[in-house]
Amino acid sequence: MMKWLHFSAPGGAGSRYGWLEDGRVREVRGTPFGEHAPTGVLHRLEDVRIEVPLVPRTFYAAGLNYVRHIREYAGQSGTSLAIPQQADIGYRAVNALVAHEEAVVIPSDARQVEYEGELVVLIGKKARHLSEAEALDCVLGYTIGNDVSERLWQASDRTFWRAKNSDTFKPMGPWIETEFDLDAAETTVRVNGEVTTHFRTAEMLFGVRTFISRMSRYLTLHPGDVVWMGTDGKSPHLKAGDVVEVEISGLGTLRNHFVAEEAG
């Protein structure tokens, strides 16, 4: 089991990777996607700035992958949403990524902002034409995402360009966990310390193996690609001042505060 942390340290030369060991960060020469070796440099976790685990080459996202979320969103939006019959993938934009503990900025004209706590799969090897049995062979590890969404924009725009991809709308982190028991995992989301969503992470319509196998039939997956796996349940409307924590057992907790856009 290994936790890869992408971080920067005071007085250091840019960001780098390290291994999280008992509350300390051991610097690593190299990256998780190539040759690497530990150095003798150690930092206390509280002394470093946690960065986004990586900026993906391609940012994939599975929509409508939990039945309860589909039904609740259909009821909330007044639309008729059918349960998907196959694993279909969408895309998100890297401009929206922010790290653990960074702020999510609510645009001044946003009216209905919600969270979506998600499992994130990180691809570690180039892959094409994988069977479901082979699908996990290309996976480096897992982290946590919060697919922040403006629901009114999501319903009215032809695409999700701002509803899903506004700056800061995609918190991801805090680290990459290489060993993860999906079947035992539970996702819990808290707003200001109060549990607002809880579900078994594995209760997806289509699992990680299914998505990777189907995607690899048509797309070449590359090291550094990420696949966000969707969410369950319903979110309250978020406002400036709220703090959202997405916890997935076995992975950790991704925490971000929400702020109002400054006039400019």
Disulfide bonds with the S-S distance in Angstrom:
none
